[in-house]
Amino acid sequence: MAVVCSRLFSGGGGIFSFSLEKWYFDCVDVEGRAWIGYAAELKWLWLRLSYLQSLTCRSGQGAEVESLFAGYNRPSLDGGTLCFGSSLYNVDSAGSRTESIRESLPVAGGDNRLDWHCIHPNCEMTVTRPGQPPLRGTGYIEKLSARIQPWGLPFEKLVWGRFTGAVHSVVWIEWNGADGLRWVYLDGKRVLSVSGVSPHSVRADMFDLEIQPFRDLVDNRPFQGDIGRRLGLARVLLPASIYGLQERKWLARGSLKLADGTDRGWVIHETVESGGCHD
């Protein structure tokens, strides 16, 4: 019976098979105006859900959020350049200033894997939205592919962040739970000697990243909003830890101190924590 249940709910060929492809983009200009974009395709049970979201944050103003559930194509790469267009926004990026990152993590046994590709840790980006002037600044692009349901991932709290400077990049991911994990990268290369990751700093033998007081960008429970409503009846199958998932994201200035000097730029970082019960 245990084998049958495992097969039914697995990311493989069971009737509850699951796959997710999610692109994340962000861009911050020199004045601190920020834009964040998501493009995701979810296949689960009978669902085929495509989802596009745009979040724009202007200096001194709250974030403007727009969502789209149809009418766009998958993002694609042409060499080192990504071009992505939709009725909601258009993204153009030049090649990355630092190396890309790839990680593939086996989770929950079997062939289930979480594949993460940080395509551009630090690039030049232009974001065009209808009726708005273009936003030009430093950008970040990553793609996540999973064949395991989010509730199968071994964390209770996820911490993620990225720094984009004039020259350098830092990316960090940390989760706790049964299988604690920490990945930190400087200019696309894994840093092994990390002494601490906090909302205010990332410290390693090779560098110190100081994160200044930050602005709120996102504070929500995504599965209790538009995404949850689109899941329809499938929403009742979500564990309480996922249905109540809390996402918080911030924007801050950052100073990266290295042996050969200091690089200044912008930090976007977040926490994602498992939640409580269904409403």
C-alpha positions in Angstrom: 0.0 0.0 0.0 2.8 2.4 0.8 4.4 1.8 -2.6 1.0 2.4 -4.3 0.4 5.7 -2.4 3.9 6.9 -3.2 3.4 6.2 -6.9 0.0 8.0 -7.0 1.3 11.2 -5.4 4.8 11.2 -7.0 6.1 13.6 -9.6 6.4 10.7 -12.0 3.5 9.0 -13.8 0.9 8.8 -11.1 -2.5 10.2 -11.3 -1.4 13.0 -9.0 1.7 13.7 -11.2 3.0 17.2 -10.9 5.4 19.5 -12.9 6.2 23.2 -12.5 8.3 25.5 -14.6 8.7 29.0 -13.1 10.7 31.9 -14.4 11.6 34.8 -12.1 12.9 38.2 -13.3 13.7 41.4 -11.5 15.2 44.8 -12.3 16.2 47.8 -10.3 17.3 51.2 -11.7 19.7 53.6 -10.2 17.0 55.5 -8.3 15.6 52.4 -6.7 12.5 51.9 -8.9 12.0 48.1 -9.0 10.1 45.6 -11.1 9.5 41.9 -10.5 8.0 39.4 -12.9 7.0 35.8 -12.7 6.0 33.4 -15.5 4.9 29.9 -14.5 3.3 26.8 -16.0 1.8 24.3 -13.6 0.6 20.8 -14.5 -1.1 18.9 -11.7 -4.1 16.6 -11.6 -6.5 17.9 -14.3 -5.0 21.4 -14.2 -3.0 23.1 -16.8 -2.3 26.6 -15.3 -0.2 29.3 -16.9 0.4 32.3 -14.8 2.1 35.7 -15.4 2.5 38.4 -12.8 4.1 41.8 -12.8 4.9 43.9 -9.7 6.1 47.5 -10.1 7.4 49.6 -7.3 8.1 53.3 -7.8 10.1 55.4 -5.3 7.8 56.5 -2.5 4.8 54.6 -3.8 3.2 51.2 -3.1 3.6 48.3 -5.4 1.3 47.9 -8.4 0.5 44.2 -9.1 -1.0 42.9 -12.4 -1.8 39.3 -13.3 -2.5 37.4 -16.5 -3.5 33.7 -16.8 -3.5 33.3 -20.6 -2.2 34.8 -23.8 1.6 34.6 -23.6 4.4 32.3 -24.7 7.1 30.7 -22.6 10.3 32.8 -22.1 13.2 31.7 -24.3 16.9 32.2 -24.6 18.8 33.2 -27.7 22.4 32.6 -26.8 23.0 34.6 -23.7 20.1 37.0 -24.3 16.6 36.5 -23.0 13.7 38.2 -24.8 10.2 37.7 -23.4 7.0 39.5 -24.6 3.4 39.6 -23.5 0.5 42.0 -23.2 1.6 42.6 -19.6 5.3 43.4 -20.0 8.3 42.9 -22.3 11.8 41.9 -21.0 15.1 42.4 -22.8 18.3 41.4 -21.2 22.0 41.6 -22.3 24.5 38.9 -21.4 25.3 38.5 -17.8 28.2 40.3 -16.1 28.9 37.2 -14.1 28.7 33.4 -14.6 25.4 31.6 -14.6 24.6 29.0 -11.9 23.0 25.5 -12.1 22.0 23.2 -9.3 20.0 20.0 -9.4 18.9 18.7 -6.0 17.4 15.2 -5.5 14.4 15.4 -3.1 12.0 12.8 -1.6 13.9 9.9 -3.3 13.4 8.4 -6.7 13.8 10.6 -9.8 12.2 13.7 -8.2 14.5 16.7 -8.6 14.5 20.4 -8.1 16.4 22.0 -11.0 17.5 25.6 -10.5 19.2 27.7 -13.2 20.3 31.2 -12.4 20.7 32.4 -15.9 21.8 35.9 -15.3 22.9 36.7 -11.7 23.7 40.3 -12.8 22.8 41.7 -16.2 21.6 44.8 -18.0 17.8 44.7 -18.4 15.0 46.8 -19.9 11.4 46.2 -19.0 8.7 47.8 -21.1 5.1 47.9 -19.9 2.1 49.4 -21.9 1.6 53.0 -21.1 4.7 53.4 -19.0 8.2 54.6 -19.7 10.8 51.8 -19.9 12.6 50.7 -16.8 16.3 50.2 -17.3 18.7 48.9 -14.7 20.5 45.9 -13.3 18.6 42.6 -13.5 18.4 39.1 -12.4 16.9 36.0 -14.1 16.4 32.5 -12.9 14.4 29.4 -13.9 13.1 26.7 -11.5 11.8 23.3 -12.7 10.3 20.8 -10.4 8.6 17.4 -10.6 7.7 17.2 -7.0 4.9 19.0 -5.2 6.0 21.9 -3.1 4.9 20.2 0.1 7.5 17.5 -0.6 10.4 19.9 -0.3 12.3 19.6 2.9 12.0 23.1 4.4 9.9 25.1 6.8 11.5 28.4 6.0 13.2 29.4 2.8 15.6 32.4 2.6 16.6 33.7 -0.8 18.4 36.9 -1.9 20.5 38.4 -4.6 22.9 41.4 -4.8 23.6 43.1 -8.2 26.4 45.6 -8.2 28.3 47.5 -10.9 30.7 44.5 -11.3 29.8 41.7 -9.0 26.9 39.5 -8.0 26.0 37.5 -4.9 23.2 34.9 -4.7 22.2 33.0 -1.6 19.6 30.3 -0.7 19.1 28.8 2.7 16.4 26.5 4.1 15.9 24.8 7.4 14.0 21.7 8.2 15.0 18.0 8.2 17.6 18.6 5.5 19.1 22.0 6.1 20.9 23.6 3.1 22.8 26.7 2.3 24.1 27.8 -1.1 26.0 31.1 -1.5 27.6 32.2 -4.8 29.9 35.1 -5.6 30.0 35.9 -9.4 28.5 32.6 -10.2 31.0 30.5 -8.2 30.0 28.5 -5.1 31.4 29.9 -1.8 32.0 27.2 0.8 33.3 29.3 3.7 30.2 31.2 4.7 30.0 32.3 8.4 26.4 33.7 8.4 23.3 34.7 6.4 20.9 37.2 7.9 18.4 39.9 6.8 21.2 42.5 7.3 24.3 40.8 5.9 25.9 37.8 4.2 29.4 37.1 5.6 32.1 34.8 4.1 35.9 34.5 4.1 36.0 36.1 0.6 33.5 39.0 1.2 31.1 40.9 3.4 27.8 42.0 2.0 26.1 44.7 4.1 22.4 45.1 3.5 21.0 48.5 4.5 17.5 49.1 5.9 15.0 47.9 3.4 11.6 48.6 1.8 8.7 46.2 1.7 7.9 44.8 -1.7 5.7 41.8 -1.1 3.9 40.5 2.0 1.2 38.0 1.1 -0.1 34.4 1.0 0.0 33.5 -2.7 -2.3 30.4 -2.5 -5.1 32.5 -0.8 -5.2 35.0 -3.7 -5.5 34.7 -7.5 -3.5 31.5 -7.7 -5.6 29.7 -5.1 -8.8 30.7 -6.9 -7.5 29.5 -10.2 -6.8 26.1 -8.6 -10.5 25.7 -8.0 -11.4 22.3 -6.4 -7.8 21.2 -6.4 -7.2 23.8 -3.7 -8.7 21.5 -1.0 -5.9 19.0 -1.7 -3.3 21.5 -0.6 -1.7 20.8 2.8 -2.3 23.6 5.3 1.5 24.3 5.3 1.2 25.3 1.6 -2.2 26.9 1.6 -1.0 29.2 4.4 2.4 29.9 2.9 3.7 33.4 3.7 5.9 35.2 1.3 7.8 38.4 2.2 10.1 40.2 -0.1 12.3 43.4 0.4 14.4 45.8 -1.6 17.5 47.4 -0.1 20.8 49.0 -1.0 23.9 46.7 -0.6 27.6 47.2 -0.2 29.9 44.3 -1.1 33.3 44.5 0.5 36.0 42.5 -1.2 39.8 42.4 -0.9 40.2 44.8 -3.9 37.5 47.3 -2.9 33.7 47.8 -2.5 31.0 47.3 -5.0 27.6 49.0 -4.4 24.3 48.0 -5.8 20.8 46.7 -4.9 19.6 43.7 -2.9 16.3 41.9 -3.3 15.7 39.3 -0.7 12.8 37.2 0.7 11.6 34.7 3.2 9.0 32.0 2.5 7.5 30.2 5.5 5.0 27.4 5.8 1.6 28.5 7.0 -1.4 27.5 9.1 -4.8 26.1 8.4 -7.3 26.5 5.6 -9.9 29.3 6.0 
